Amino acid sequence: MLRLHIVTIFPEFFASPLSLSIPARAAGVGQVSYNVVDLRAFTHDRHRTVDDYAFGGGPGMVMKPGPFFEAVESIGAVAPIVLLSPRGKKFVHADAIRFSMGTELTLLCGHYKDVDERVAQHLATEELSLGDFVLSGGEPAALVIVDAIARLLPGAMGDMDSARTDSFYDRGISAASYSRPADFRGLHVPGVLVGGDHAKVASWKDADSLRRTREAEARDRIEWMRRETDIAARESAIAEAERIAAEKLAKRRKRGRGRAP
């Protein structure tokens, strides 16, 4: 059985989702247990403070390291301990498979502007992100990861073949799906899917899956090139700012040397 801990300042966020659908079914058949840990229980002031101002200034509040360390220590958590962070590696299906085959997983949900870097460096064993966007907290990301894992556990789904034919399960993007009616407002299901020839259906699905995968990979390549261009522009701007700052410093030093003693 997988023991899944979720450390959060909003434990009530998880009450309903974990009691519904696939996550609930996985727990019902004894494949996973959920332990939602209230981070504020590990504070030591009457306001139950979990955040503070950032060293070095800047906007926003930073979550303190102490409550996270104490919470994880209280449950005796072992790796993997995952900090959900936009800085992390992108969560992919292979991660869901990896976690589903384990016996324990701890998800750390951040909030506010950031989480103290010592949590990332000295408590979490890895950082994961859902993508290049920012959420108000780690809780929605934790639910996404829990659902992706739960549906892979034995007994969670009525038909595991359905999971095995999903996108990214030992394959790329899955083929398109259609249901009744075959003609909906003049929009027709591809004829091969209603023709009854299973070999042709399988061939069509493989071809459609391959086409969609190639299209997705092409989009990814374009996005990668765009990001590389943005990074190069930022590096150039930083280098220019450093050059200007160095020139100003050199001029000030030169003026200082030119003054009479």
N, C-alpha and C positions, 0 to 999 in steps of 0.2 A: 504493500500500500504506500502511496505517496503522501507524505506529510507536507502540507503546503501552508506556510506562514505568510501573513501579509501584515506589515508594520505600517501604520497609518494614523493620522490625526482625525480621520473621519471613519471610524469603524462601521457606523450606520450605513455608509455608502454601499457596503457589500452585502447587507442583510438580505435584501430582496433578490439581487442577481444570483447569488450562490444557492438560493432556494428554488431556482427555476431551471427548467429545461435540462440541457446536457450536464452542466456542472452539478446540479442536484442529483441527476441520475447516476453520475459517476460516484458521488458520495454514497448514494443509496445502495449500490452494489458493493461497497466496501473497497473501492479502488483508490479513494482519496479522502483525506480529512482536511478540513479548513480550520485554521487557527488565526483569527483576525486579532491583532495586537494593537491596543490603544497606546500610541506613542506618548500621549500626555500622562499616562500612568507612571512614567519614568522621569518626571520633572520633580523639582524640589522647592517650589515656591507656590504661594497660594493662588497665583494666577495661572499656574500650569503652563509656563512659558516654554515654547520649543524653538523660538527664533530670536535673533538679535541683529544689531547693526553690523555691517561688513567692515572688517579692518581695511584701511585704505580708502574708505569712503565709497560713494556711489549710491544710486537709488536702490530701493528694495531691501527686504530683510532676508537673512540667511539662516537656515535651520541649523541649530547647534549640534555638535557631535555627541555630547553626553547622552541624551535620551536614546539615540539610535544604538550606541554601544551597549547601554544598559538593557535595552529591550532585547537585542539579539543575544546577549549573554544570559538573560533570564530564561530564554527558551532553549538554551544550549544548541543553538543553530550551527550547522556545519555547511560547508560548501555544497551546492552553489548558493551564494548570497548575492542577490542581484539588486543593484541600485538602478531604478528607472530614471533615465536622464537623457536629455537631447544630445548630450555629448557621446552617448554610448554607441556601440555597434548596433546596426539595424537588426531587430528581431526578425528571424526568418523561420520557415517551417522546420528546418533542420534543428533549430533550437527547441521547438515544441516537441519534436521527437526525442531529443536528448533528455529534456526534463521529464517527459512522460515515462522514460525508462529508469528514472532514478527513484530514490526512496525519500528524498527531502528536498525542499526548495523554499527559500525565503525571499520575498519581494519587499524592497524598501521603497515606500512612496514618499517622494519629496513634495514640497509645496513652497509657496512664496517665490522669491527671486531665485534662490539656489539652495544647495545643501553644502555644508562645510566640506571642503575637499578632503579632509582627513577621513570622512566616512567612505569616500570613493577609494582612497589610497590604502587605508588600513583596516577597513571592516568589510566592505563589499569585495567579493571575489571577481565580479565583472559588472560592467555597466551595459544596459541595453536601452535602445530607443525604438519607437515605432516608426520614426521617419523624420524628415526635415521640417518639423513644425513643433510648436510649443503648446502644451496643455496647461491648464491651471494647476494641475497636480498630477502625481503619479498614479492616482486611483483608477482613472479610465484605462490607462495603459496596463495596469495590473489585471483588470478584468479581461482585457483582450487576451493577454498571455494565459490566464487561467482557462479561458474558454478554448483556446487553441490546444492546450495540453489535455484538458478533460475529455475532449471528443476522441482522443487517441487511446484512451484507457479502455481495457476490455470491459464490455458490458455497458459502456456509456451510450453507445449508439446501437439501434436495433439492427443496422446493416453496416458492418465494417467495410464491405465492398464499396459502399458509398464514399467513405473516407479515403479509401485507397485509390479512387478515381478522381479525387479532388485535384485542383491545381496544386503544383509543387510537391505532391506526394510521389517521389521517385519519377518526376516528370516535370514538364514546364507548365504552361497555362493549359487548363482543360478545354475541351471542345465546347461549343455552344450547346445549350439544352433547350428542348421544346416539349410542350405538353398539349393536351386537348384544349380547344378544337384544332384540327389541322388547318382550317381556314378561319382566321379571326379578322374580321373587317377587311377582307381582301389580302391579308398578310398570311402567306402560306408557309408551312413547314417544308424544308427541303425534301423533295420527292424520295431521295434515297432512304430517308429515315422511316418512311411509311411503306416502303416497298417489300419488306419482309426478308430481304437478303442480308443475313447477319454478317457475312464477309464484307459486303459492300458498306454496310453501316460502320463496321470496325475501321475499314480503310478511310471512310469519310471522316470519322472522329479523329483518327491519327493525323490526317492531313490538316484538318481544321485546328487541332491542337498545335501542330508545328507552325502553321501560319501565324496564329496568335502569339506564340512564344517568340517568333522572330520579330514580330511587330513590337512586342514589349521590350525585347533586347535592343532594338533600334532606338526606341524612346529613351532607354537607359543610357545608351551611348551618347545621345544628344545631350541629355541632362548632365552626364559626366563631363563632357566637353565644355558646357556652359559653366559648370562649377569650377573647372580648371581655369577658365578665362577670368572668372570673378576672383579666384585666389591670386592669380598673377597680378591682377589690377590692384588688389589690396596690398600685396607685397611691394609693388612699385610705389604705391602711395606712402607706405611706411618708410621705405628706403629714402624717398624724397624728403619726408618730414625729418628723418634723422640727418640727412645731408644739410638741410637748412638749419637745424638746431646746432650741428657741429660748426657750421660757418659762423653763426652768431656767437658761439662760445669762443671761437678763435679770434673774432674781432674784438670781443670784450677783453680777452687776455692781451691782445696786441695794444689796445688802448691803455691798459693797466701798466704795461711795461714802458710805454712812452711818457708816462707822467714823471715829473721831477721828484726826486726823493725828498 
